[in-house]
Amino acid sequence: MSNKTGTPSTSTDLRDGYTEQQQQHYRKYLQQLKNEFNERWCKKPNANINFSDLERVRTLGTGAFGRVVLLRHSKQQKFYAMKVLEKEKIIKMKQVEHTLYEKRILEAIRFPFTVSMELSFKDNSYIYFIMPFVPGGEMFTHLRRMGKFEEPLAKFYASQVVLALEYLHYTNLVYRDLKPENILIDKNGYLKITDFGFCKVLQGRTWTLCGTPEYLAPELILSKGYGFSVDWWSFGVLLFEMNAGYPPFYANEPMKTYEKIVAGKYRCPSSFNPDLRDIVRNTLQVDITKRFGVMRNGVMDFKNHKWFKGIEWEAILNCRWPPPYVPKCKHPGDSTNFERYDEEPMKPASYCRFESEFFDF
């Protein structure tokens, strides 16, 4: 996939902001990506991997519905991450529709800063998503280790998230679970947004309450019906957390966290400069009509903001911007950037469980 937008521009133009002409050229590229997304959405993918050639190495992470496992291809010596979901847990948590959506979305999306799927299948007890292995680990791990990110690194990461959300929204996808735990860092230092369990195709508004408490938007909490605005609110929370080392809204109980979010009450650290304070204030805006990302100028409010001054958006898109931080990866299957977990055997049942619920999978 070519990431070139064909935009006639100079580095001076890019450093001083993003012109409307550049954005018009970029929209043509986004339209091309959307057309490709729609084509993949409507057809069954061809798998290039035989599951019998994959060997389990270790667990990379665990979650409410299962775990993520590192796999090695015995013949090609390539490495993959396999998300294993238990059918029973999906049923109990009433997440069947979300799981089916996640499968189709992962099969269809292709963007530099999102993961995509190589292969999916099911057995009597489990559902399996196989994706490329991203060896740099979670942003969450690096953020906790560093305490907070230096501003150039936060700006580098934020620019990729802006572009990723712009792509997802252009393809009518609302993500709904943006947080450091769902952002991976590749071997070159660039980002990959992962875990599309709450992502869905959106036409108009939706009312489902889902996401992570500290990152939920006010309109989502208040059950008002919402659209893409919730992702930009979550981006504001991420922006704050990357630069502060902690989220803007936090309490010991979720209900108290929700109260703070709905009131829009938070305090910026003294280390935040005026430009950072301004972009956070305009993104963590309770009034949707005044929130960056969803106003008349859309994503241009971010691309032309003073805090992003110096960022060359085209260079970021094409992964040509020198990363301020590159994780240590000694070899393609190096998993030392991921935490250690107890290994558990996967034992499929002797009969097909929940066959009708997962018939369309």
PyMOL commands that set and color helices and strands:
alter all, ss='L'
color gray80, all
select helices_A, chain A and resi 11-15+20-41+51-53+87-92+96-108+139-146+151-170+180-182+213-215+218-221+229-244+254-263+274-283+288-290+300-303+306-308+313-317
alter helices_A, ss='H'
color red, helices_A
select strands_A, chain A and resi 54-62+66-73+79-86+119-122+126-132+173-174+183-185+191-193+200-201
alter strands_A, ss='S'
color yellow, strands_A
deselect
rebuild
show_as cartoon
